[in-house]
Amino acid sequence: MKIISSLIVSLFLVVCSFSVLAAPIDINTADAATLQKAITGIGVQKAQAIVEYRLKNGSFSSVDELVNVKGIGQKTVENNRDNLIVASPTKALP
């Protein structure tokens, strides 16, 4: 019984540590590799398209603006909303 209790406590601690480490990703600063890992339902090309859109149009002012990137739909945004933030808007590059 003691072993089972120890295993349950250990499992709980591991799960808690992952939730702490899995901080939301800032879509205005993340590179394509980070976006690909953070956003469920996109691959390398869509992640790169997000970065290119940001470079061309300036920073996102909300996560909802991801739908402006060709191939990113409302469902993808909704499914990933908890993993994404817009923390550092910047001006578009000249």
Residue pairs with C-beta under 8 A, 6 or more apart in sequence:
22 83
24 82
24 83
24 84
24 85
25 34
25 35
25 38
25 39
25 83
25 84
25 85
26 84
26 85
26 86
26 87
26 88
27 35
27 50
27 54
27 60
27 63
27 66
27 84
27 85
27 86
28 54
28 59
28 60
28 86
28 87
28 88
28 89
28 90
29 87
29 88
30 38
31 51
32 44
32 47
32 48
32 50
32 51
33 47
35 42
35 47
35 50
35 51
36 42
36 43
36 44
36 46
36 47
38 80
38 83
38 84
39 46
39 47
39 76
39 80
39 83
39 84
40 76
40 79
40 80
40 83
41 75
41 76
41 79
41 80
42 50
42 71
42 72
42 76
45 71
46 69
46 71
46 72
49 69
49 70
49 71
49 72
50 66
50 69
50 72
53 68
53 69
54 60
55 93
56 92
57 68
57 92
58 89
58 90
58 91
58 92
58 93
59 86
59 88
59 89
59 90
59 91
59 92
60 66
60 86
60 89
61 86
61 89
62 86
63 77
63 81
63 84
63 85
63 86
64 77
66 72
66 76
66 77
66 84
67 73
67 74
67 77
